[in-house]
Amino acid sequence: MAPRPEEAGGSAGEAASAPPRGPGREMAAVLAGGSGRVVREAARRSAVRPPAPGGWGCALGGKRYLLTEEDMKLQEFQQMKVAIRNELHGNKDQYFKNIKEKLNKNGIILKNELKNLLHLCQTSSDVELARKVIYRYHEQNGITTLHNFKFGPLFMRMCYELDLERPAVELIKDQNLHGFFSDSTSFHILMTMLFKKGHFESALEVLVEMKKQGISFSKETYLLAFAICYKLGNLESSQISVRLLEEAQLKGDTLPLRAYCFAMATALKQNDVAQAKFYCSQIMRTENKLYNNLKVLVQLRSGLLKEVINTLEAAVEVDTPPFVKKTEFSEQVVWMPKQQAAFSPNLSSQMFALVPR
């Protein structure tokens, strides 16, 4: 079980008693349910890499997608759009006109009609029509027909492609559409869109809504959740990370390595070293660049400078066979122990042998 923030000691533990606000508070409530030769060799073998913009020289600060195409299926959606448009011979206006007439006459909306409509939307006014059709379709069919085809992910892919997060958030929270977004994929796509646009508070609200609606969390959910908490970077989000891990462990869920890395980085932002060390201890697959960089940061915060230097020396060991993959460290991460070593003459000489001026 993950230690609570108040057990970590220091200012982070003392501040943990303050009640969180906003979606963080709601989420908490929901969840409570050495030589110059070594230097030259390091440069030649590229064991030390320049930092990525906006981060600690790792993917946490980058613009990489959190979920894969297999999760999002955006390309598949675009291909289907082309196929449906060709099938209708480009007569989109007539198709929309027919749908509007059905709405006015209170006609039955068929599954394929809604499916085609969602693939044909190109503007915000098109989406407004699709919104009305969704309400009519759900009113006519309820949850029963949704087991055969899930429109939620389709609607979210449409909003993602058209860059329209507002209707997506409004509909997924609307109790009148209960059951329409009964799958985790709909929430994942929306949280990914909000994350990409930098709307992290809104993304957290969607996570809260997912929990409220009883949608099971998957590995992808946990990855998004911990990434959102990292980006929020405050005490509330750090506490949410702790509770998410506790819940996952109680359920026996397996978290992806990147989720743990986001959790470690979130704890480090709050100077909660004990929590960061605990997350680090939970990672079994340690042959990972991101993990190794974060582990060095955790060791530094723990005062284990000698261990950090030994780790970096091993990473640039000149006698390592060329077929053995070497551990890579961010330049920004390497410079941190160099600064600390400046206060210790013995360690300073070792560190300056690893990293030149």
N, C-alpha and C positions, 0 to 999 in steps of 0.2 A: 504493500500500500504506500502510495506517495506521501511523504511528510508534508504536513500543512505549512503554509507560509509562516505562521507564527512560531513554528519550531525551528526555523532556519537561523534565527538570531539576527541581531543588527536592526537597522532602521526599517528594512522591508518587513521583518516579522512584527515590529511594533505597529506599523501602519496597517497591517492586515485587519486590525479590529475595526477600522473605519468602514461603514457600510458602502458598498459599491453603488453606483448610480447608472441610470440609463439601461440599455439592453444587457449590459454586463450583470446588473443586479437581477434582472429578470432571468437571465441564463443561469445564474447561480441558484436561484430559487427553483428553476425547473430541474436542474441537475441534482439538487439536494433530494429530489425524489431520488680538434682545434688547431689549424694553421692556415697560412695563405693558400696552400695547395688545396685544402678542403674547400676554400671559398671559390677558387677557380673551377674546381670539379663540380661544385654546386651549380654554378652558372652554366657550365657546359651541359650538365645533365638535366637542367631545368627543374630542379627539385623545389625551387622557390619561384612562384608565379606572381605577376603583377596583380593587384587587387581588382576585383570587378567593381565598376562604378556603383556607388550607393550601398555597398555592403562590406563584409569582412573578407572580400576576395573569394566569395562562394556564391552559390545559386540563390541564397536567401535574399540577397539584395537585387537580384537581376529581374529581367522581364520574362523569364521562361514560363511556359504554361504549366500550371499545376496538374491538370488532367490531360490525358492523351486523346488522340482522335477517336480511339476505340470507345472512350468514355463519352465524348461529346457528340461524335457522329455528325459533325458539321459538313464535311465533304459529301457524305451520303445525302444529307438534306439538300445541298446545292445541286447534286446530280438529279435528285428527284424533282426539283423545281424545273429544271430544263426539260425533263421528260414530260411532265404534266403540261408545261407551256406548249410544247410541240404537239402533244395530244389534242390540245384545244385549238391548235393552229393559230395561236396568238390572239384568240378572241376573249381576252380577259375582261374587257368592258361588258360584253354581253353576258358573260358568266356571272359577274358581280350584279348586273341588273336583274338576272333571274333569281339570284339569292335574295336580293332586297324585296322582290315581289313575294317570295315565299314568306319572308318575315312579316310583311304587311298583311298577308292573307292567313297568317298563323298556320302555315303549312309545316309538314313534317320535314325536319332537316335530316338527311341521310348521312351515314358515316363517311362515304366517299366525297360527298359534297363539302363537308367540313374539312376533310383531309386535303382536298384540292385547293380549297380557299386559303388554308394556312400556307400552302406552298406558293400561292400566287400573290400574296401581299407584298407590296413594294413601298408603300407610304404609310404615314401615321393615320391617314383617313382610312386606308385599307384595313389597318389593324383595328380601328374603331368598329368597322363593320364585322370583322372577325370576332371581336369581343361580344357583340350582340348575338352573333350566331352561336357562340360558345354557351352563353347563358340559356338560349333557347334550346339548344341540343341537350344540355344538362338537365334542364327542366323537363324535357320530354322523356329522357332516358334514365336519368338518375345514375346511380353507380353501377347498375347491373351490366350495361353494355361496355363499361370501361375495362372490364376484365379481358375482353377480346382485343381491344386496341387502346393504347394509352396515348391520349392527345396532349397530356401535359408536357412531355419532352419536346413534342413537335412545336407547340406554341412557344416554348422557351428558346428553341433553336431559331425560330422566326424572329423573336425579339432580339436575340443575340446578334443575328446577322444585320438587322435593321438598326441596331444600337439604341433600342428603346427599353430601358430598364423600368421605367415608371409603370406602364401597364402590366408588366411581368410581376412586379412586387405587389401591386394592387390586387391582381387576380389570385395570386397564390395565397394571400391572406384573407380573401373573401370567404366567409363562412357559407355563403349561398352556393359556393362551388365546392363544398365539402366532398372529397373523394375524387374530384377531377384531377388533382395533383397528388395522387396516392403513391407515387414512386419517388425514390431518392434521386433519380436522374434529373427530374425537373428542378429540384432544389440545388443540385450540384451545378447545373448549367447557369442558373441565376446567380449563385454565389460566385462562380467564376467570372461572370460578366461584371458584377459589382466590384470584385477584387481587382480585376484588370483596370477598371475605371478609377480605382482609388477610393471607392465608397465603402470603407471597411465597417463603419457603424451599421450601415444598411445591410451589409453581408452578415453581420452578427445577428441582426434582427431576423433575417431569413433563417439562420441556423436555429434561433429560438423558436420560430414558427414551425420548423421541421420537427423539433422535439415535441412541441405542443400537439401536433397532429399525429404523433405516434409513429412517425416514419423511422424505420430501423436505420441506425448508423452503420455505414460500411467503411472500408479502409479509405475510400475516396472522401467520405464525409469527414473523417478524423484529420486527414491531410489538409483539407480546406479549413477546418475549424482551427487547427493549430497555426496555420499560415495567417489566418485572420487575426488571431490573438497576437501573433508576433508583430504584425503590421500596426495594430492598435498600440502596442507597446506601453501599456499602463498597468497599474496594480490590479485593476479589475480583470483585465484580460489574462494576466498571469494567474490569478485565482481560478479563472475559468479553465485554463490549461490543466491545473492541478485536479480539478473536479472531473474534467473529461477523461483524464488518465485513470483516475480512481474508478469511474464508471466502466471504462473499457476493460479494466482488469477484473472487476467484479463479474462482468459478463463473459469473460474469457476471450474477448476480441483481440485480434492481433493488429497492432499499429504498424504502418509502414515506417521505414527508417527516416524518411524526410519529415514525418510528423514529429518524431522524437527530436530531430535536429531543430525544428522550429520551436519546440517546447524548451529545449536547452537555451536557444538564443533569447527567447522571451524571458526566461528566468535570469539570464545574465544582464538583460536590460534593467531588471529590477534589483540587481546586485544580490539576488537570492542564490548564493553559491551552493548551499546545501541542496536546494531543489534541482539546480543544474547538474550537480554531481549525481543525484538520484536518477534523473533522466538518462545521463550518460551510462550509468550502470545497467540500464534496461536494454541497451543496444547490444545484440549478439553479433551481428555482422559488422565487424569493425574495419574492413578493408574498403573504406569509403573516404574520399577526399574531404567532403563536407564535414563528416563526423570527426576526422582527425584534426581539422582546423579548429573546430569547436572544442574538442577535448583539450587542446593546448590552451585555449582561452580559459577553460574551467580550471586547469592546473595552475595557470597564472593567478587567477583570482583566489585560489586556495593557498597561495604562497609557495607552491612547489616549483620554484624557478630552476633548481638543479635538475629535476626530472624533465622539465621542458627542454633544457639545453641538451640533455642526453638524447631525447627524442629527435631533436633537430640534427644532432651529430650523426645519429644512425641513418637519418634520411639522406645525408650526403656522403655516406661511407663509400670511399673510392674503390674498395675491394669487392663491392657487390657485383655479382655476375650480371652481364648486360641483359640476360633474359628475365631477371627478377624485377618485377614492377616496383618502382620506388615510390614512397609516400611523397605527395606534393603538398606544399604549404603556401598559403598566400603571403605575399611580401608584407602586407599590412600586419598579418598575424606575427610574422617573424620579427618585425621591428618593435613589437610590444615588449617581449622579453629582453631585447637589447636595451631598451630604456630603463627597465628595472635593474638589469645587471650592472648598470653604470654606478650603482651605489655599493657594489661589492667588488673589490679589486680582483679577487680570484675568479669569480664568475664573469666579470667584465672581459678579462682576457680571452676566456673561452668563447664568449658570445661575439666579440669583435673579430675573432678568427673565422667564425661562421658567416658574419654579415659585415662587409667592409663599410667604411665611412661613405 
